[in-house]
Amino acid sequence: MFLFIIGDLDIKSIVFPVLLPAAFCYNESEKNEGVYKLMQELFDQLKEYLNMDTEISFEEFDAYYKKVLDFLNDKWTTLNEEDSMNMLFILDNLKSNSDDRAKRRGKETKKYQKISKRTEIWAAAIINRLREFGLNDEEISKRYEAIYEAV
């Protein structure tokens, strides 16, 4: 069972931009260092946010979200299994935080709802990718929990 919420989204009905089989992805020794570095920066930034005592502003939240989307739009098919798990963790946190903030009914409510929907779609794409790597839902869930515990 996943810790994140996919809602009523039918993953099979979503058309993703070019889904490559996992066999076509780079392995550990072939990593593009630029992609790896940026992915690590996104993950480290999320960990920093999660360990803060205060909430970040909408502007900072939105900037981080856009940075994640830009990365996904350009490089999501180059993510290896580990980076895909980390990206799922990032997307799940963006979704849950945007859902929570949308409930407050502030001036950015619709923007948060939009962020939530987009991260939900990307999370579904990453889950499909992890399945292509040969992981089943139980394995994905266990690895997700391990990341959650480590952070």
N, C-alpha and C positions, 0 to 999 in steps of 0.2 A: 504494500500500500504506500502511495506517495504521500509525502508531507505537504505537497503543494496542491493547489486547487486548479483543476482544468475546467471546472464548470460543466456546462452542457455542450461543450465543444466536441464535435465529431471529428476526430483526427483524420479519419480516412477521407473526409470530404474536402480537406484543405489541400490546395495546390501550392506546393512550395517551389521556390525558384530553383532549380537544378539540384536534385538530391542525388549525390554520388554514392555508390556503394562504398562501404568502409574500406574495401580492398584497394581503392584508388587513392586513399589518403596517405599522407606522409607517416612514416614511423618515427620513433624517438630519434634515431640517428640522422634523419633527414629534415628535422624541424627547421622551419624558417625562423631564424632568431628574432626577426622583427615582429612576427606574428606572436611568437611565444612571449616576447617581452611585453607587448601591448596587452595580451591576455592576462599576464601576471600582474600588470599595473591595475587593470580593471578589478581583478580579484582582491588585490591588496587594498585598493581604495574601498571596496565593499567591507572588508574586514575592519578597516578603520572606522567607517560609518557605524558598523554594528557595535563597536566598542565605545562609542561616544555616549556621554550622559545627556546630551541635548540633541534635539532634532534639527536636521539641516533645513535650510530654506527651500521653498519651491524652486527658486532659480538654480540652486546647486543640485537639487534632486533632478531637475529637468536636464541640466547640463550633463550629469552623469548618465542619465537614461539615453540621451542623444549620442553620447560617446559609445555606449554599449551598442546601440542600433547601428551606428556607422561601422563599427567593427563587424557586427554580424552581416550587414549588407555586403561588405567587401570580402570577408574572410571566413565565414562560417563553415564552408566546405573544407577548409584546411585544418579544422580543429581535430586533434586526436581524441582518443577516448577520455583521457584524464581532463583535458581542457574542456571537452564537451560536458563532463560532469560538473566542473567548476562553473561553466556558463549556465548550466541548468540551475545551479545554486544562486547565481547572480540574478537570473530572470525571475526565479521564485521569490526572492527577496524584494525585487522591484515591484512585482505584482502584489504581494501581500501588503507592502507599504503603501502602494498607490491605492489599493482597495480601502485600507484603513483611513488614509487621508481623504479619500472621496466621500466617506461617510460623514465627515465633519461639515459638509455643506458650505464651504467657503467659496471664494471667487474662482478658485482653480479646480473646483469639483469636476467639471467636464474634462479638463485636461488630465486629471488623475484617472478618470474612467477610461480615457483613450489610451493612456500609458498601460493601464491594466490589461485592456483588450489586446494590445500589440504584444505585450510581454507574454500573454497567454498563448498567442499564436506561435511566437518564437519558441516558447517552452515545448510546445507540441512538436515542432520541427526538430528540436534538439533530442527529445525523447525518441523520435523516429530514427534519428542518427545513431543514438546509443543502441537501439535495437539492431541496426545494421551492423554495428560492431559485435553483435552476438549476445548482448545483455538482455535478460528478460526483466520484467517489471520488478520482480523481487530483488534481483541483483542491483538494479538501478536504485531502488528504495534503500537498500542496505548501504550502498556507497554514498548516497545522499545523506543518510543519517551520520555516517562517519565524517563527512565534511562538516556537517552541522555541529557535531561534537568537538571537532578540532578547532573550529572558529570560535 
